[in-house]
Amino acid sequence: MTNKDVTKEYRKRLAALAAQQTGKAANFEVLPDGDHTWPAENPADVTLKGMAALRYRQILDAIQKLDSGVYGICADCGGAIDKERLEIIPEATSCVDCQRLNERKARADIDMREESSFDQLM
């Protein structure tokens, strides 16, 4: 498979994912007067729609990177993102090692905030 074929394949997969996420993010109700509203009664629905909208944005960013020739390059270290990772998460912006490091940092931040909140209670 040539590099051009690989690029075509990723573009096809990303476009399909974008269409799928658009359906999830754009699930709104049309009122009789033609106005639109989000069914915001259930906070879980709002959260899921927000996640779908975020993933849609990430997919569009991946398509833009594909067009500019920088798709598959880690945003953190500049190294290549493994093909296997891109097969699973085509919109990935970090390699596995950097993603793990980012997740550890995020967990440490949460732990520090929880500890700080606990200390304030005492």
LINJOUR-V557333 format. One record per helix or strand of 2 or more residues. SS is the DSSP state (a for helix, b for strand). FROM is the first residue (numbers start at 1). TO is the last residue. If there is no record, write none. Layout:
BEGIN
((SS,FROM,TO) (SS,FROM,TO))
END
This chain:
BEGIN
((a,3,25) (b,29,30) (b,36,37) (a,43,68) (a,83,88) (a,96,121))
END
